Amino acid sequence: MFRFEHVEYLYGLLAIPFLIAVFWYAGRKRKDAISKFADDTLQKVILPTYSRIKNRVKLTLLLTALAFLIVAASNPQIGTKVQEVKQAGIDVYIDLDVSLSMLAEDIKPNRLERAKYQIASLINKLRGDRIGLIVFSGAAYVQFPLTTDYSAANLFLSAVSVESVPQPGTAIADAINLSVKSFDLKSNTKKAIIIITDGEDHEGDINKAVKNAVKNKIKIYTIGLGSPEGVPIPIYDAAGNKTGFKKDRKGNVVITKLNELMLQDIANKGNGKYYRAYNNQNELDDIYKSLSSIQKTEYGVRKVTDYEDRFYYFLAPAIFLLLIEFFMTNKTSKYFSSLSKRLNLG
């Protein structure tokens, strides 16, 4: 098995065509400048030992060495050992509300960013448990499926915004149904759904969705974001300046309120628990402690491969080419003079 440890470094290879273009342009400008100063006969008198072809060979050596160095920096590796490691844990889907009301700032910096921070904190604490993320507004979508690749999970989480779902609304029932559908229901792993929302303007048959989850032995926890009294939804321009608050069609400022009763009802019927979010607490921590008490189930094996570095296969020739380029002068020689004449390079 072959891989690059730092594959992102390979993007540096894209700079080589740019450098070729720069050197070509500089060479043309230099040639034009010399031609304006002296004709071909006078150039041979002024620059009797200069070899244009050796200059190109030196450039080729330099750029080739650079390409080898970039590949070496990305550290090519070859897999040498495969082991089977048992994995045990629980499966958790987090259903995150990304409707516009989640931009309300009764929880700092706002409801959505606070929720994302808590989810990221939970992901960093997981050990062997599989986590997935579903985002919902007027519809529900899988942001990432169940995974133990926590780095990738954090990457996908960071991309979540109120623009992740174009349909307006709060389709909690759709999110629950999609979570149930996304679980491997044939697996014996313990399963849980964590819904993070303000619960406002919910749509669909939530009771039916909760009953379906309970029937499949899935617990449902809920976290309520916001204040029951309600706050306006701020509007910002492209520069990040607050320009006002969201208004309805009649021009009245929209007030978004936390629907605690509905979220409590979902948690009670889902054999879970409801949590109210506050600025100075992390409700997902409490839920994770509760989930950690659930007996973990072995859900398969993971093949772990040990890799050996092979960067030196590229580093050694790069150094060798740089040494050749360093000791090669621009002065002409019989071989390069003959080659230059055959190629008509002067």
SULVENPE-V545273 format. One record per run of one state. SS is the DSSP state (H for helix, E for strand, L for the rest). FROM is the first residue (numbers start at 1). TO is the last residue. If there is no record, write none. Layout:
<<SS:FROM:TO> <SS:FROM:TO>>
//
This chain:
<<L:1:1> <E:2:4> <L:5:6> <H:7:37> <L:38:39> <H:40:46> <L:47:49> <E:50:50> <L:51:51> <H:52:73> <L:74:75> <E:76:89> <L:90:90> <E:91:97> <L:98:99> <H:100:103> <L:104:110> <H:111:125> <L:126:129> <E:130:136> <L:137:139> <E:140:147> <L:148:149> <H:150:158> <L:159:169> <E:170:170> <L:171:171> <H:172:182> <L:183:190> <E:191:197> <L:198:201> <E:202:202> <L:203:205> <H:206:215> <L:216:217> <E:218:224> <L:225:230> <E:231:232> <L:233:233> <E:234:236> <L:237:241> <E:242:245> <L:246:246> <E:247:247> <L:248:252> <E:253:253> <L:254:254> <E:255:256> <L:257:259> <H:260:269> <L:270:273> <E:274:276> <L:277:282> <H:283:292> <L:293:296> <E:297:309> <L:310:311> <H:312:327> <L:328:330> <E:331:331> <L:332:333> <H:334:343> <L:344:346>>
//
